[in-house]
Amino acid sequence: QQPKQQQQQPDGRRPPIKLELEGRGGEALPTNAVTEIKCDAYLAAVGRKPNTANLNLGSAGIDMDGYGGIIVNARLQTSAKDGNVFAAGDVLGRPFLASTGSAQGIAAVAAMFGTPDQDPVAVSTCDPDDQFCIDGDISRAGEGFDPTFLASNPFAFPTAIWSSPEAAYYGLSLQQAKDMGIDAGEAIALYVECLRGRVFSPNGILKLVFEKPAGRVLGVHICGDDACELIHYGMEVVKAKRTINDINSCVFSAVTFHEMYKIAAQAALDEKGARKRRAAAGAAVAARNRREKSGA
């Protein structure tokens, strides 16, 4: 529902915003669930749409989807009657990222000026029996390219959110792995468990999703400072088919957030011990926060 702003108070103070909550689709909330939230600021992220409404694309025979995104084929070619109009970037819709838009632009140019009967995609080095193989590089065009692939395939690109704290992920979540019939597990490292996090930024988490029993890393998920930077090492770990043991055998510099990769790998190998270490680390941070609030 829309937030409700109460009347300004007599002393001039700005009143809190009241949010009335309801279940998904307007359904009733569970018994004893919170039904109202009061806050000072309210931000609603409702998504974006391609800015194509005023381009009169229909007169050129260019088809669009229900959100205004231009529909293209595997060569980023639109449905224009003469086949001479290509599209790339945000006008295609999700994921609305500069990096993928640039990659699509390169792919479109390759398709425009390449030989029509020649697939510009480089020869694949993927094992066709590997279900995690990513064919059809997003920086190229050809039969392996599908615009919807960029929105739905978790291996197509890293996703980063520059919020506070930052959040980023690449690859599969635990649920996605299980939905694919994979026996998967997850291992966690808290920011406070590494030296840099303990000193500078204790609030955050890094998670590795891995295949059992081989230990191959299938996904990396991070929430905390520098998550949008850290995810690129995680992407390389997944794409290079590294395992939990591979990460555990590496030596990471102590005063870096990258140390959390090894801490998470160790957690995968010793779940019971990892839970105890996380509990102790969390208790230490909570105690420190209490001291800071009390001015001790």
Rosetta blueprint (number, residue, H / E / L):
1 Q L
2 Q L
3 P L
4 K E
5 Q E
6 Q L
7 Q L
8 Q L
9 Q L
10 P L
11 D L
12 G L
13 R L
14 R L
15 P L
16 P L
17 I E
18 K E
19 L E
20 E E
21 L L
22 E L
23 G L
24 R H
25 G H
26 G H
27 E L
28 A L
29 L L
30 P L
31 T L
32 N L
33 A L
34 V L
35 T L
36 E E
37 I E
38 K E
39 C E
40 D L
41 A L
42 Y L
43 L L
44 A L
45 A L
46 V L
47 G L
48 R L
49 K L
50 P L
51 N L
52 T L
53 A L
54 N L
55 L L
56 N L
57 L H
58 G H
59 S H
60 A H
61 G L
62 I L
63 D L
64 M E
65 D L
66 G L
67 Y L
68 G L
69 G L
70 I E
71 I L
72 V L
73 N L
74 A L
75 R L
76 L L
77 Q E
78 T L
79 S L
80 A L
81 K L
82 D L
83 G L
84 N L
85 V L
86 F E
87 A L
88 A L
89 G H
90 D H
91 V H
92 L H
93 G L
94 R L
95 P L
96 F L
97 L L
98 A H
99 S H
100 T H
101 G H
102 S H
103 A H
104 Q H
105 G H
106 I H
107 A H
108 A H
109 V H
110 A H
111 A H
112 M H
113 F H
114 G L
115 T L
116 P L
117 D L
118 Q L
119 D L
120 P L
121 V L
122 A L
123 V L
124 S L
125 T L
126 C L
127 D L
128 P L
129 D L
130 D L
131 Q L
132 F L
133 C L
134 I L
135 D L
136 G L
137 D L
138 I L
139 S L
140 R L
141 A L
142 G L
143 E L
144 G L
145 F L
146 D L
147 P H
148 T H
149 F H
150 L H
151 A H
152 S H
153 N L
154 P L
155 F L
156 A L
157 F L
158 P L
159 T E
160 A E
161 I E
162 W L
163 S L
164 S L
165 P L
166 E L
167 A E
168 A E
169 Y E
170 Y E
171 G E
172 L L
173 S L
174 L H
175 Q H
176 Q H
177 A H
178 K H
179 D H
180 M L
181 G L
182 I L
183 D L
184 A E
185 G E
186 E E
187 A E
188 I E
189 A E
190 L E
191 Y H
192 V H
193 E H
194 C L
195 L H
196 R H
197 G H
198 R H
199 V H
200 F H
201 S L
202 P L
203 N L
204 G L
205 I E
206 L E
207 K E
208 L E
209 V E
210 F E
211 E E
212 K L
213 P L
214 A L
215 G L
216 R E
217 V E
218 L E
219 G E
220 V E
221 H E
222 I E
223 C E
224 G L
225 D L
226 D L
227 A H
228 C H
229 E H
230 L H
231 I H
232 H H
233 Y H
234 G H
235 M H
236 E H
237 V H
238 V H
239 K H
240 A L
241 K L
242 R L
243 T E
244 I H
245 N H
246 D H
247 I H
248 N H
249 S L
250 C L
251 V L
252 F L
253 S L
254 A L
255 V L
256 T L
257 F L
258 H L
259 E H
260 M H
261 Y H
262 K H
263 I H
264 A H
265 A H
266 Q H
267 A H
268 A H
269 L H
270 D L
271 E H
272 K H
273 G H
274 A H
275 R H
276 K H
277 R H
278 R H
279 A H
280 A H
281 A H
282 G H
283 A H
284 A H
285 V H
286 A H
287 A H
288 R H
289 N H
290 R H
291 R H
292 E H
293 K H
294 S H
295 G L
296 A L
